[in-house]
Amino acid sequence: MNGDEMTTEPQWVNGFIKKLDKELKKTTKKGFVMSASDGTKLAYACEIQKYGSDGKPEVTTNKYETDILISDVYADGSWVSRVIVECKLEGVTTHDALTYSAKASSHRAVHPYLRYGFLAGGRADYALPARLIRHG
């Protein structure tokens, strides 16, 4: 990109996600390989709409799109989400911190084993704002 164009957060993540995925795939354990993807939609709520005559629930899910999802992928194609990384390029506001904290809580309600992280870029020599840590 030239100096007139600004990099967006999705472009920034896309710039390193393939390398991250390649490095994670080198880690193979007990029948699965780790993987990284961007833009994966992951459930944060499951709702039972009704029960069939056989008693089985009809379940729907609501999903948030993740910036980065690290998961274990098994040989049969099934996968388990392990880590979500929210990415923010340059400024981080109190609203961002509150939003990420709420999304993390929602995702963990459905995936109690899930870990959540935050990756900030384009911050030059600036430390992360205390409000980000304070709001989880």
N, C-alpha and C positions, 0 to 999 in steps of 0.2 A: 504494500500500500504506500502511496505517496504521502507527503506531509499534509496534504489537504484533506485526507480521509481519516476519519476516526474509527478505531477498532471498536466494534460492539462487543458486549459480553459473550454472546453466542459465537462470534468469530474468534474471540480470545480462547474460549474453551475448546473450540474445534481445532485450534492451532496446536494443542498438545494432547488431546484425548486419544488419538491413535497411538502415540508413543507410550502413553500411560497404559493403554490396553495391552500393547505388545509386551511391555515389561511385566505386567500382572500375569499374563498368560504363561510366562516362564515358571510360575509357581503352580505346580500341579500337586494335588494332595488327594489321596484316597478317592479316586474316581471323579474328581472335579477339577476344574481350572478356574482361576479368578479372571474376571473380565471387568472392563470399564466401558461405560456408554454415556452418551449425553442425550438429553431430551426424552429419556424414558419416562413414561407416565406410570406412577406407582400409587396404589390405593392408599387413601388416608381414612376412608370410612366405608363400612359395609352395612347395608341396610336390608332387612328382611321385608320384602314387599307384601308377601302373602305365603300361605302354606298350601301345597297341593293336597289332593284327596288322600295321597299316600303319606302325608305328614312331612314331606320334604319341603324345606324353605326355598322360596324364590329369592335369591340374593342379588342385589345390585351393588356396584361399588362406585365411589367418587374418587377421582385421581388428580394429583398434582403432577405437573411436569417437573422432573428433576434436572438440575444442571449437570451433575455427574452422579452416576449410580455405579457402585462397585458391587459385584455379585459373584456368587459361586455358580458356575454353569456345569451341569452334569452331562454325561455322554448321551443321555436320551433327550437332551434339549431343555430339560427343566432347569430352573434356576431359583436361587434364594438370594434376596437382597441383603446386603451386609452393611454397606456404608453409603450415605448420601452426603455429597459435598455441595453446599451452596456456594456459588461464585459471585463475586462482586468486583467490578472493575472501577477503580478510583474511589469516589466518595461513598461513605457508609453513613446512613442516617439512622436516627432513633427508630423511625418507621421500619427501615430494613431490619434492624435487630429484632423488633417486636414481631414482624412478619415471619422471619426465619424461625424464631422461637416457637411461634404458634404452629407453623408447618411441621417442625420437628415433633412437637407434642402430638399432633394429629397423626403423623406417620407412625410414631411409636405406639399409639393406641391399637393399631392394626398389626404392627410388626414389632413386638416388644424387645426383640434381640437387635434391632437396628441401631446403628451408631450414626451420628450426625456430625458433620464438620463444616468448616467455613474456610474459603480460600479467597483472599483479597489480593488484587493485582493492581499495578499502575499507581502504587502509593508512594513512589519515590522513597524518601527516607522517613516517611511518617509512620508512627506506630498506630496500631489499631485503636480506635476510640474506646474509652472505658465503658461507654454505654453498650457497646457490643458484648463485652464480657458480662456486664451487670445484668443484661436482659437475657442471658443464656445463649 
